[in-house]
Amino acid sequence: MSSSSPKRPDVPRNLKPYFLCLLKKGPRWNITEGNEDLMPKYLAWLRSETEARRILFAGPVTDRGDIIGIAVLAADTADEASAIADANPGIESGHFLAELHPCFLPALDGVKVEY
C-alpha cells in the first residue's frame, strides 16, 4: 500500500494505549477492625491520582462479584501502571487486588472527572 492510499474508514484513528485496572476483593476484604479510615484514604488517593491524570476515570462495579471496581490508567509502561495501582491504600492494606490489562481505547484526553 502506498502512503497515498485511502485509509480504511472502519479503523479508528484516535486510539491510544492505556491500562485497564480491574480492582478485586483482596485477602483482607472482610477485615474492617483497625481499618475504619481505609475508605477516606482510598477516596483521597483516587482523587489525587485522577487530578494528576494518572487515573483517567474509575468507578465501582455493583454486581457483588469479585470485581469491585474499574479504572483506566494513563501510563507508558506496565511497571508504571503497577506502581500507580500498588500505591492504592486498599492494595497496600491487602483489602484490594489489582489486575492490569494493556488496551487501546479512543483518546480520553477530553474526559474529566469533576469533584
MMTF fields as JSON, N, C-alpha, C and O atoms, coordinates in Angstrom:
{
  "mmtfVersion": "1.0.0",
  "mmtfProducer": "UNKNOWN",
  "numBonds": 459,
  "numAtoms": 460,
  "numGroups": 115,
  "numChains": 1,
  "numModels": 1,
  "chainsPerModel": [1],
  "groupsPerChain": [115],
  "chainIdList": ["A"],
  "bondAtomList": [4, 2, 8, 6, 12, 10, 16, 14, 20, 18, 24, 22, 28, 26, 32, 30, 36, 34, 40, 38, 44, 42, 48, 46, 52, 50, 56, 54, 60, 58, 64, 62, 68, 66, 72, 70, 76, 74, 80, 78, 84, 82, 88, 86, 92, 90, 96, 94, 100, 98, 104, 102, 108, 106, 112, 110, 116, 114, 120, 118, 124, 122, 128, 126, 132, 130, 136, 134, 140, 138, 144, 142, 148, 146, 152, 150, 156, 154, 160, 158, 164, 162, 168, 166, 172, 170, 176, 174, 180, 178, 184, 182, 188, 186, 192, 190, 196, 194, 200, 198, 204, 202, 208, 206, 212, 210, 216, 214, 220, 218, 224, 222, 228, 226, 232, 230, 236, 234, 240, 238, 244, 242, 248, 246, 252, 250, 256, 254, 260, 258, 264, 262, 268, 266, 272, 270, 276, 274, 280, 278, 284, 282, 288, 286, 292, 290, 296, 294, 300, 298, 304, 302, 308, 306, 312, 310, 316, 314, 320, 318, 324, 322, 328, 326, 332, 330, 336, 334, 340, 338, 344, 342, 348, 346, 352, 350, 356, 354, 360, 358, 364, 362, 368, 366, 372, 370, 376, 374, 380, 378, 384, 382, 388, 386, 392, 390, 396, 394, 400, 398, 404, 402, 408, 406, 412, 410, 416, 414, 420, 418, 424, 422, 428, 426, 432, 430, 436, 434, 440, 438, 444, 442, 448, 446, 452, 450, 456, 454],
  "bondOrderList": [1, 1, 1, 1, 1, 1, 1, 1, 1, 1, 1, 1, 1, 1, 1, 1, 1, 1, 1, 1, 1, 1, 1, 1, 1, 1, 1, 1, 1, 1, 1, 1, 1, 1, 1, 1, 1, 1, 1, 1, 1, 1, 1, 1, 1, 1, 1, 1, 1, 1, 1, 1, 1, 1, 1, 1, 1, 1, 1, 1, 1, 1, 1, 1, 1, 1, 1, 1, 1, 1, 1, 1, 1, 1, 1, 1, 1, 1, 1, 1, 1, 1, 1, 1, 1, 1, 1, 1, 1, 1, 1, 1, 1, 1, 1, 1, 1, 1, 1, 1, 1, 1, 1, 1, 1, 1, 1, 1, 1, 1, 1, 1, 1, 1],
  "groupList": [{"groupName": "MET", "atomNameList": ["N", "CA", "C", "O"], "elementList": ["N", "C", "C", "O"], "formalChargeList": [0, 0, 0, 0], "bondAtomList": [1, 0, 2, 1, 3, 2], "bondOrderList": [1, 1, 2], "singleLetterCode": "M", "chemCompType": "L-PEPTIDE LINKING"}, {"groupName": "SER", "atomNameList": ["N", "CA", "C", "O"], "elementList": ["N", "C", "C", "O"], "formalChargeList": [0, 0, 0, 0], "bondAtomList": [1, 0, 2, 1, 3, 2], "bondOrderList": [1, 1, 2], "singleLetterCode": "S", "chemCompType": "L-PEPTIDE LINKING"}, {"groupName": "PRO", "atomNameList": ["N", "CA", "C", "O"], "elementList": ["N", "C", "C", "O"], "formalChargeList": [0, 0, 0, 0], "bondAtomList": [1, 0, 2, 1, 3, 2], "bondOrderList": [1, 1, 2], "singleLetterCode": "P", "chemCompType": "L-PEPTIDE LINKING"}, {"groupName": "LYS", "atomNameList": ["N", "CA", "C", "O"], "elementList": ["N", "C", "C", "O"], "formalChargeList": [0, 0, 0, 0], "bondAtomList": [1, 0, 2, 1, 3, 2], "bondOrderList": [1, 1, 2], "singleLetterCode": "K", "chemCompType": "L-PEPTIDE LINKING"}, {"groupName": "ARG", "atomNameList": ["N", "CA", "C", "O"], "elementList": ["N", "C", "C", "O"], "formalChargeList": [0, 0, 0, 0], "bondAtomList": [1, 0, 2, 1, 3, 2], "bondOrderList": [1, 1, 2], "singleLetterCode": "R", "chemCompType": "L-PEPTIDE LINKING"}, {"groupName": "ASP", "atomNameList": ["N", "CA", "C", "O"], "elementList": ["N", "C", "C", "O"], "formalChargeList": [0, 0, 0, 0], "bondAtomList": [1, 0, 2, 1, 3, 2], "bondOrderList": [1, 1, 2], "singleLetterCode": "D", "chemCompType": "L-PEPTIDE LINKING"}, {"groupName": "VAL", "atomNameList": ["N", "CA", "C", "O"], "elementList": ["N", "C", "C", "O"], "formalChargeList": [0, 0, 0, 0], "bondAtomList": [1, 0, 2, 1, 3, 2], "bondOrderList": [1, 1, 2], "singleLetterCode": "V", "chemCompType": "L-PEPTIDE LINKING"}, {"groupName": "ASN", "atomNameList": ["N", "CA", "C", "O"], "elementList": ["N", "C", "C", "O"], "formalChargeList": [0, 0, 0, 0], "bondAtomList": [1, 0, 2, 1, 3, 2], "bondOrderList": [1, 1, 2], "singleLetterCode": "N", "chemCompType": "L-PEPTIDE LINKING"}, {"groupName": "LEU", "atomNameList": ["N", "CA", "C", "O"], "elementList": ["N", "C", "C", "O"], "formalChargeList": [0, 0, 0, 0], "bondAtomList": [1, 0, 2, 1, 3, 2], "bondOrderList": [1, 1, 2], "singleLetterCode": "L", "chemCompType": "L-PEPTIDE LINKING"}, {"groupName": "TYR", "atomNameList": ["N", "CA", "C", "O"], "elementList": ["N", "C", "C", "O"], "formalChargeList": [0, 0, 0, 0], "bondAtomList": [1, 0, 2, 1, 3, 2], "bondOrderList": [1, 1, 2], "singleLetterCode": "Y", "chemCompType": "L-PEPTIDE LINKING"}, {"groupName": "PHE", "atomNameList": ["N", "CA", "C", "O"], "elementList": ["N", "C", "C", "O"], "formalChargeList": [0, 0, 0, 0], "bondAtomList": [1, 0, 2, 1, 3, 2], "bondOrderList": [1, 1, 2], "singleLetterCode": "F", "chemCompType": "L-PEPTIDE LINKING"}, {"groupName": "CYS", "atomNameList": ["N", "CA", "C", "O"], "elementList": ["N", "C", "C", "O"], "formalChargeList": [0, 0, 0, 0], "bondAtomList": [1, 0, 2, 1, 3, 2], "bondOrderList": [1, 1, 2], "singleLetterCode": "C", "chemCompType": "L-PEPTIDE LINKING"}, {"groupName": "GLY", "atomNameList": ["N", "CA", "C", "O"], "elementList": ["N", "C", "C", "O"], "formalChargeList": [0, 0, 0, 0], "bondAtomList": [1, 0, 2, 1, 3, 2], "bondOrderList": [1, 1, 2], "singleLetterCode": "G", "chemCompType": "PEPTIDE LINKING"}, {"groupName": "TRP", "atomNameList": ["N", "CA", "C", "O"], "elementList": ["N", "C", "C", "O"], "formalChargeList": [0, 0, 0, 0], "bondAtomList": [1, 0, 2, 1, 3, 2], "bondOrderList": [1, 1, 2], "singleLetterCode": "W", "chemCompType": "L-PEPTIDE LINKING"}, {"groupName": "ILE", "atomNameList": ["N", "CA", "C", "O"], "elementList": ["N", "C", "C", "O"], "formalChargeList": [0, 0, 0, 0], "bondAtomList": [1, 0, 2, 1, 3, 2], "bondOrderList": [1, 1, 2], "singleLetterCode": "I", "chemCompType": "L-PEPTIDE LINKING"}, {"groupName": "THR", "atomNameList": ["N", "CA", "C", "O"], "elementList": ["N", "C", "C", "O"], "formalChargeList": [0, 0, 0, 0], "bondAtomList": [1, 0, 2, 1, 3, 2], "bondOrderList": [1, 1, 2], "singleLetterCode": "T", "chemCompType": "L-PEPTIDE LINKING"}, {"groupName": "GLU", "atomNameList": ["N", "CA", "C", "O"], "elementList": ["N", "C", "C", "O"], "formalChargeList": [0, 0, 0, 0], "bondAtomList": [1, 0, 2, 1, 3, 2], "bondOrderList": [1, 1, 2], "singleLetterCode": "E", "chemCompType": "L-PEPTIDE LINKING"}, {"groupName": "ALA", "atomNameList": ["N", "CA", "C", "O"], "elementList": ["N", "C", "C", "O"], "formalChargeList": [0, 0, 0, 0], "bondAtomList": [1, 0, 2, 1, 3, 2], "bondOrderList": [1, 1, 2], "singleLetterCode": "A", "chemCompType": "L-PEPTIDE LINKING"}, {"groupName": "HIS", "atomNameList": ["N", "CA", "C", "O"], "elementList": ["N", "C", "C", "O"], "formalChargeList": [0, 0, 0, 0], "bondAtomList": [1, 0, 2, 1, 3, 2], "bondOrderList": [1, 1, 2], "singleLetterCode": "H", "chemCompType": "L-PEPTIDE LINKING"}],
  "groupTypeList": [0, 1, 1, 1, 1, 2, 3, 4, 2, 5, 6, 2, 4, 7, 8, 3, 2, 9, 10, 8, 11, 8, 8, 3, 3, 12, 2, 4, 13, 7, 14, 15, 16, 12, 7, 16, 5, 8, 0, 2, 3, 9, 8, 17, 13, 8, 4, 1, 16, 15, 16, 17, 4, 4, 14, 8, 10, 17, 12, 2, 6, 15, 5, 4, 12, 5, 14, 14, 12, 14, 17, 6, 8, 17, 17, 5, 15, 17, 5, 16, 17, 1, 17, 14, 17, 5, 17, 7, 2, 12, 14, 16, 1, 12, 18, 10, 8, 17, 16, 8, 18, 2, 11, 10, 8, 2, 17, 8, 5, 12, 6, 3, 6, 16, 9],
  "groupIdList": [1, 2, 3, 4, 5, 6, 7, 8, 9, 10, 11, 12, 13, 14, 15, 16, 17, 18, 19, 20, 21, 22, 23, 24, 25, 26, 27, 28, 29, 30, 31, 32, 33, 34, 35, 36, 37, 38, 39, 40, 41, 42, 43, 44, 45, 46, 47, 48, 49, 50, 51, 52, 53, 54, 55, 56, 57, 58, 59, 60, 61, 62, 63, 64, 65, 66, 67, 68, 69, 70, 71, 72, 73, 74, 75, 76, 77, 78, 79, 80, 81, 82, 83, 84, 85, 86, 87, 88, 89, 90, 91, 92, 93, 94, 95, 96, 97, 98, 99, 100, 101, 102, 103, 104, 105, 106, 107, 108, 109, 110, 111, 112, 113, 114, 115],
  "secStructList": [7, 7, 6, 6, 1, 7, 7, 7, 6, 6, 1, 7, 1, 7, 3, 3, 3, 3, 3, 3, 3, 3, 3, 3, 3, 7, 6, 6, 6, 6, 7, 7, 6, 6, 7, 6, 6, 2, 2, 2, 2, 2, 2, 2, 2, 2, 2, 2, 2, 2, 2, 6, 6, 1, 3, 3, 3, 3, 3, 3, 7, 7, 1, 1, 1, 1, 3, 3, 3, 3, 3, 3, 3, 7, 7, 1, 1, 2, 2, 2, 2, 2, 2, 2, 2, 2, 6, 1, 2, 2, 2, 2, 2, 6, 1, 3, 3, 3, 3, 3, 3, 3, 3, 3, 3, 3, 7, 7, 6, 6, 7, 7, 7, 7, 7],
  "xCoordList": [0.835, 0.0, 0.886, 1.83, 0.613, 1.397, 0.812, -0.333, 1.599, 1.142, -0.008, -0.703, -0.215, -1.32, -2.621, -3.663, -2.554, -3.76, -4.743, -4.338, -6.027, -7.013, -6.967, -6.697, -7.229, -7.245, -8.551, -9.566, -8.496, -9.702, -10.683, -10.328, -11.906, -12.878, -13.372, -13.961, -13.138, -13.658, -12.638, -12.914, -11.472, -10.439, -10.312, -9.95, -10.607, -10.466, -9.03, -8.086, -8.868, -7.544, -7.07, -5.92, -7.942, -7.565, -7.329, -7.541, -6.897, -6.635, -5.335, -4.355, -5.356, -4.179, -4.024, -5.011, -2.797, -2.597, -2.934, -2.593, -3.603, -3.957, -3.813, -3.479, -4.069, -4.137, -5.494, -5.893, -6.198, -7.446, -7.095, -6.405, -7.569, -7.336, -8.645, -9.63, -8.649, -9.787, -9.432, -8.451, -10.211, -9.982, -10.818, -12.033, -10.145, -10.815, -10.716, -9.903, -11.557, -11.503, -10.176, -9.788, -9.487, -8.216, -8.392, -9.51, -7.283, -7.358, -7.873, -8.354, -7.783, -8.27, -9.595, -9.967, -10.3, -11.521, -12.502, -13.03, -12.755, -13.767, -13.228, -13.978, -11.976, -11.391, -11.53, -10.824, -12.444, -12.694, -12.076, -11.737, -11.926, -11.376, -9.965, -9.091, -9.767, -8.474, -8.286, -7.248, -9.276, -9.187, -10.334, -10.731, -10.855, -12.013, -11.722, -12.642, -10.457, -10.105, -9.721, -9.283, -9.88, -9.467, -10.246, -9.636, -11.558, -12.341, -11.991, -11.798, -11.899, -11.472, -10.064, -9.819, -9.15, -7.794, -7.847, -7.196, -8.629, -8.759, -9.352, -8.838, -10.424, -11.069, -10.148, -10.14, -9.371, -8.415, -7.318, -6.921, -6.827, -5.81, -6.374, -5.714, -7.591, -8.22, -8.379, -8.111, -8.808, -8.956, -7.602, -7.497, -6.594, -5.252, -4.738, -4.204, -4.891, -4.422, -5.244, -4.711, -6.541, -7.401, -7.049, -6.958, -6.852, -6.488, -5.118, -4.865, -4.229, -2.907, -2.955, -1.944, -4.129, -4.361, -3.589, -3.361, -3.184, -2.629, -3.768, -3.636, -4.889, -6.137, -7.082, -7.332, -7.609, -8.483, -9.92, -10.618, -10.353, -11.645, -11.686, -10.945, -12.562, -12.707, -14.131, -14.814, -14.568, -15.897, -16.11, -15.376, -17.116, -17.406, -18.124, -18.809, -17.954, -18.737, -19.719, -19.307, -20.984, -22.015, -22.765, -23.837, -22.218, -22.949, -22.596, -23.039, -21.805, -21.421, -20.527, -20.42, -19.879, -18.939, -17.549, -17.386, -16.561, -15.185, -14.562, -13.662, -15.029, -14.527, -15.344, -16.57, -14.641, -15.339, -15.223, -15.946, -14.308, -14.16, -13.313, -12.616, -13.387, -12.554, -11.946, -12.474, -10.824, -10.191, -9.424, -9.004, -9.248, -8.391, -7.208, -7.368, -6.006, -4.769, -4.02, -3.99, -3.422, -2.546, -1.119, -0.624, -0.465, 0.903, 1.637, 1.043, 2.929, 3.725, 4.144, 4.355, 4.27, 4.739, 3.91, 3.194, 4.025, 3.34, 3.887, 3.134, 5.187, 5.771, 5.199, 4.913, 5.033, 4.457, 3.005, 2.585, 2.24, 0.849, 0.795, -0.064, 1.699, 1.75, 2.069, 1.49, 2.984, 3.346, 2.144, 1.924, 1.376, 0.171, -0.804, -1.283, -1.09, -2.053, -1.564, -2.352, -0.292, 0.245, 0.219, 0.27, 0.14, 0.071, -1.337, -1.526, -2.313, -3.686, -3.686, -3.2, -4.216, -4.242, -4.934, -4.561, -5.926, -6.604, -5.731, -5.855, -4.856, -3.894, -2.84, -2.494, -2.34, -1.316, -1.803, -1.02, -3.088, -3.626, -4.035, -4.313, -4.073, -4.492, -5.997, -6.482, -6.738, -8.186, -8.572, -9.608, -7.741, -7.993, -6.808, -5.7, -7.065, -6.048, -6.281, -7.422, -5.207, -5.332, -4.892, -3.848, -5.697, -5.367, -5.275, -6.254, -4.111, -3.881, -3.848, -3.275, -4.474, -4.513, -4.211, -4.92, -3.165, -2.93, -4.047, -4.535, -4.444, -5.519, -5.356, -4.607, -6.051, -6.144, -7.592, -8.521, -7.764, -9.091, -9.056, -7.978, -10.204, -10.2, -9.58, -9.746, -8.879, -8.206, -9.177, -10.275, -8.754, -9.589, -9.134, -9.424, -8.42, -7.861, -8.943, -8.68, -10.126, -11.188, -12.038, -12.927, -11.781, -12.566, -12.079, -10.894, -12.985, -12.655, -13.612, -14.825, -13.057, -13.859, -14.008, -13.021, -15.23, -15.48, -15.66, -16.392, -14.983, -15.112, -15.765, -15.97],
  "yCoordList": [-1.173, 0.0, 1.244, 1.324, 2.162, 3.397, 4.379, 4.234, 5.369, 6.338, 7.181, 7.842, 7.164, 7.931, 7.122, 7.637, 5.848, 5.02, 5.562, 6.066, 5.458, 5.927, 5.072, 3.873, 5.691, 4.962, 4.199, 4.576, 3.123, 2.319, 3.06, 3.468, 3.242, 4.02, 3.32, 3.964, 2.003, 1.281, 1.136, 0.453, 1.757, 1.678, 3.045, 4.023, 3.124, 4.413, 4.919, 4.134, 6.221, 6.817, 7.446, 7.874, 7.504, 8.183, 7.221, 7.59, 6.003, 5.048, 5.402, 5.825, 5.217, 5.449, 4.288, 3.648, 4.014, 2.933, 3.389, 4.497, 2.52, 2.731, 1.399, 0.38, 1.427, 0.195, 0.146, 1.093, -0.965, -1.203, -1.881, -2.9, -1.315, -1.887, -2.452, -1.729, -3.742, -4.388, -4.506, -5.16, -3.885, -3.928, -5.065, -5.116, -5.981, -7.172, -7.229, -6.541, -8.06, -8.287, -8.952, -9.942, -8.401, -8.951, -9.894, -10.111, -10.453, -11.424, -10.822, -11.56, -9.515, -8.867, -8.136, -7.268, -8.477, -7.779, -7.59, -6.491, -8.611, -8.555, -8.108, -8.107, -7.736, -7.309, -5.795, -5.033, -5.385, -3.952, -3.385, -2.202, -4.198, -3.716, -3.161, -3.83, -1.94, -1.285, -0.618, -0.008, -0.732, -0.161, 0.801, 0.98, 1.41, 2.285, 3.485, 4.054, 3.871, 5.036, 4.666, 5.527, 3.407, 2.973, 3.685, 4.153, 3.78, 4.39, 5.869, 6.293, 6.677, 8.063, 8.166, 9.028, 7.299, 7.295, 6.93, 7.561, 5.905, 5.463, 6.567, 6.847, 7.19, 8.244, 9.445, 10.04, 9.81, 10.92, 10.554, 11.388, 9.314, 8.846, 8.852, 9.312, 8.343, 8.287, 9.694, 9.916, 10.627, 11.995, 12.571, 13.204, 12.358, 12.864, 12.285, 13.019, 10.989, 10.326, 10.75, 10.856, 10.994, 11.448, 12.883, 13.204, 13.739, 15.129, 15.225, 16.153, 14.269, 14.224, 13.555, 13.51, 13.033, 12.379, 11.066, 10.611, 10.449, 9.097, 8.087, 7.033, 8.415, 7.668, 8.597, 9.718, 8.137, 8.993, 8.956, 9.97, 7.793, 7.658, 6.317, 5.396, 6.22, 4.983, 4.926, 5.946, 3.735, 3.586, 2.197, 1.266, 2.06, 0.757, -0.173, 0.273, -1.457, -2.491, -2.985, -3.368, -2.983, -3.14, -4.469, -4.569, -5.489, -6.763, -7.713, -8.861, -7.246, -8.01, -9.2, -10.12, -9.188, -10.248, -9.929, -9.055, -10.635, -10.44, -9.156, -8.604, -8.667, -7.398, -6.296, -6.263, -5.389, -4.356, -2.972, -2.052, -2.822, -1.531, -1.633, -2.622, -0.582, -0.492, 0.893, 1.847, 0.986, 2.279, 2.188, 1.106, 3.325, 3.409, 4.284, 5.433, 3.706, 4.375, 4.859, 4.188, 6.026, 6.568, 6.322, 7.001, 5.352, 5.0, 4.567, 4.001, 4.845, 4.481, 3.026, 2.45, 2.416, 1.035, 0.263, 0.844, -1.051, -1.899, -1.646, -1.683, -1.39, -1.102, 0.183, 0.254, 1.197, 2.462, 2.262, 2.808, 1.493, 1.208, 0.436, 0.705, -0.514, -1.281, -0.386, -0.542, 0.55, 1.467, 2.33, 2.581, 2.778, 3.567, 2.719, 3.143, 1.528, 0.65, 0.248, 0.214, -0.054, -0.52, 0.557, 0.236, 1.838, 2.93, 3.102, 3.88, 2.39, 2.429, 1.945, 0.848, 2.732, 2.305, 0.955, 0.208, 0.644, -0.644, -1.8, -2.91, -1.555, -2.582, -2.755, -3.872, -1.616, -1.657, -2.423, -3.127, -2.295, -2.946, -4.395, -5.123, -4.823, -6.184, -6.346, -7.463, -5.249, -5.335, -5.469, -6.051, -4.931, -4.983, -5.666, -5.718, -6.175, -6.666, -5.959, -5.686, -5.664, -5.016, -5.968, -6.612, -6.049, -6.826, -5.822, -5.141, -5.726, -4.73, -5.371, -6.444, -4.692, -5.172, -4.02, -3.013, -4.142, -3.089, -3.123, -4.192, -1.95, -1.878, -0.63, 0.281, -0.595, 0.592, 1.059, 0.277, 2.342, 2.95, 4.254, 4.803, 4.759, 6.092, 7.07, 6.915, 8.058, 9.029, 9.589, 10.037, 9.555, 10.012, 11.373, 11.73, 12.132, 13.421, 14.377, 15.186, 14.302, 15.221, 14.758, 15.486, 13.556, 13.033, 13.696, 13.632, 14.321, 14.996, 14.543, 14.494, 14.213, 13.877, 15.148, 15.833, 15.469, 16.684, 16.362, 15.441, 17.13, 16.988, 18.222, 18.315],
  "zCoordList": [0.0, 0.0, 0.0, 0.786, -0.819, -0.831, 0.172, 0.603, 0.538, 1.524, 0.992, 1.764, -0.317, -0.884, -0.931, -1.338, -0.509, -0.488, 0.54, 1.587, 0.243, 1.22, 2.486, 2.421, 3.629, 4.899, 5.001, 4.417, 5.756, 5.938, 6.822, 7.928, 6.359, 7.125, 8.391, 9.26, 8.506, 9.669, 10.792, 11.778, 10.671, 11.701, 12.379, 11.725, 13.692, 14.378, 14.312, 14.394, 14.164, 14.059, 15.365, 15.465, 16.362, 17.592, 18.758, 19.913, 18.471, 19.534, 20.257, 19.643, 21.585, 22.413, 23.387, 23.749, 23.813, 24.784, 26.205, 26.619, 26.927, 28.331, 29.052, 28.447, 30.355, 31.132, 31.818, 32.495, 31.639, 32.337, 33.649, 33.664, 34.749, 36.071, 36.587, 36.74, 36.851, 37.499, 38.972, 39.326, 39.818, 41.253, 41.821, 41.629, 42.526, 43.045, 44.561, 45.178, 45.141, 46.585, 46.927, 46.306, 47.917, 48.354, 49.54, 50.007, 50.025, 51.127, 52.44, 53.3, 52.607, 53.831, 53.598, 54.387, 52.536, 52.125, 53.282, 53.458, 54.058, 55.114, 56.47, 57.445, 56.562, 57.836, 57.959, 57.299, 58.808, 58.964, 60.233, 60.278, 61.25, 62.522, 62.319, 61.768, 62.769, 62.615, 61.258, 61.002, 60.399, 59.053, 58.77, 57.619, 59.806, 59.651, 58.749, 58.162, 58.635, 57.813, 56.378, 55.615, 56.009, 54.673, 53.564, 52.602, 53.668, 52.589, 52.41, 51.271, 53.47, 53.255, 52.644, 51.801, 53.063, 52.479, 50.997, 50.164, 50.685, 49.298, 48.429, 47.346, 48.894, 48.1, 47.902, 46.825, 48.926, 48.791, 47.79, 46.977, 47.845, 46.899, 45.482, 44.551, 45.319, 43.999, 43.424, 42.243, 44.241, 43.759, 43.336, 42.286, 44.133, 43.814, 42.5, 41.668, 42.306, 41.082, 39.867, 38.762, 40.068, 38.981, 38.593, 37.408, 39.585, 39.287, 38.623, 37.855, 38.915, 38.284, 36.908, 36.207, 36.519, 35.224, 35.077, 33.956, 36.196, 36.143, 36.072, 35.449, 36.717, 36.565, 35.823, 36.267, 34.694, 33.892, 34.383, 34.366, 34.816, 35.47, 36.163, 35.819, 37.145, 37.922, 38.439, 38.529, 38.774, 39.342, 39.89, 39.559, 40.728, 41.328, 40.357, 39.437, 40.578, 39.904, 40.957, 42.052, 40.65, 41.68, 41.685, 42.283, 41.029, 40.991, 42.14, 42.147, 43.105, 44.306, 44.005, 44.816, 42.835, 42.486, 43.015, 43.867, 42.512, 42.971, 42.442, 43.074, 41.286, 40.763, 41.422, 41.313, 42.112, 42.871, 42.242, 42.624, 41.271, 40.627, 39.378, 39.155, 38.561, 37.368, 37.315, 37.886, 36.617, 36.381, 35.072, 34.66, 34.426, 33.254, 33.642, 34.053, 33.499, 33.893, 32.664, 31.632, 32.788, 31.747, 32.211, 33.111, 31.596, 31.969, 30.7, 29.783, 30.671, 29.496, 29.484, 28.417, 30.671, 30.758, 31.779, 32.595, 31.712, 32.694, 34.096, 35.069, 34.208, 35.521, 36.105, 37.3, 35.259, 35.72, 36.149, 37.169, 35.389, 35.757, 37.073, 37.913, 37.258, 38.51, 39.692, 40.767, 39.5, 40.581, 40.981, 42.166, 39.997, 40.295, 41.108, 42.16, 40.613, 41.291, 42.679, 43.624, 42.812, 44.095, 45.177, 46.364, 44.783, 45.753, 46.335, 47.269, 45.797, 46.294, 47.749, 48.023, 48.682, 50.085, 50.302, 51.206, 49.488, 49.604, 49.15, 49.667, 48.195, 47.762, 48.856, 49.241, 49.345, 50.397, 51.623, 52.261, 51.961, 53.159, 52.917, 53.87, 51.654, 51.339, 51.173, 50.993, 51.23, 51.045, 49.577, 49.256, 48.683, 47.248, 46.553, 47.088, 45.377, 44.443, 43.119, 42.748, 42.409, 41.103, 40.008, 40.108, 38.966, 37.774, 36.631, 36.325, 36.001, 34.957, 33.576, 33.386, 32.616, 31.244, 30.294, 30.314, 29.454, 28.464, 27.428, 27.062, 26.964, 25.981, 25.127, 25.48, 24.02, 23.172, 23.22, 23.014, 23.493, 23.549, 22.769, 22.539, 22.362, 21.775, 22.774, 23.984, 22.274, 23.134, 24.177, 23.845, 25.43, 26.534, 27.059, 28.2, 26.222, 26.636, 27.136, 28.026, 26.594, 26.972, 28.14, 28.581, 28.65, 29.778, 31.063, 31.394, 31.772, 33.03, 34.116, 33.91, 35.273, 36.433, 37.253, 37.518, 37.657, 38.423, 39.892, 40.254, 40.735, 42.196, 42.759, 43.969]
}
